[in-house]
């Protein structure tokens, strides 16, 4: 399958590249907070993803393929070792090594358009949001769904080990709505996916479930969903 070289990737000094963490990456997310967030995000995405053809941006080791049941899955990531981990778990998955937002990255995709486009824990890393949403709107079929997930300005707790991708920019609701309007998309629906501080990570699943009662502004991550007109 055709692919394009990734754009230059320069993590800040003191942090290792995702390439270096790929083999052990999944093992970092086994805390109660991670289990709660995985269950919460899977619950939100299952009606959109299961049984559908899915394009997953910034896919890493394949969270979507791990937790959901797409009929046909294509994961895009700039890290070859992360994609290798994905392929080892899901041999039927399509993988594309490309930097989302780099020049001509769309040409590497196996299909021209998709019913569902996702991103999980990666929206803040996928480049200029105005451009990203405009491109996604063109890649999505009429009546299709964009379901893009990432960190809000309260903080990115998942980077509790020393891996960073650059650039990193948490996305406020106002910024997402503004970019959505500029891309001529319908207004997105937002759902919070994390509400307790990292220092409380030893709490059990019941405590994290209770955190759903927190006001939307107190969450530190969100899933943004757009359904395109038919």
Secondary structure, DSSP 4 states (H G I P E B T S, - for coil): ----PPPP--PPTT-B-HHHHGGGSGGG--SHHHHHHHHHHHHHHHHHHTTSEEEEET-TTTHHHHHS--SEEEEEES-HHHHHHHHHH-TT-EEEE--TTSTTGGGG-SSS-EEEEEESS-GGGSS-HHHHHHHHHHHEEEEEEEEEEEE-TT--TT--SSB--SS-----HHHHHHHHHHTTPPPPEEEEEE-S-GGGTTS-HHHHHHGGGS-GGG-SEEEEEEE---
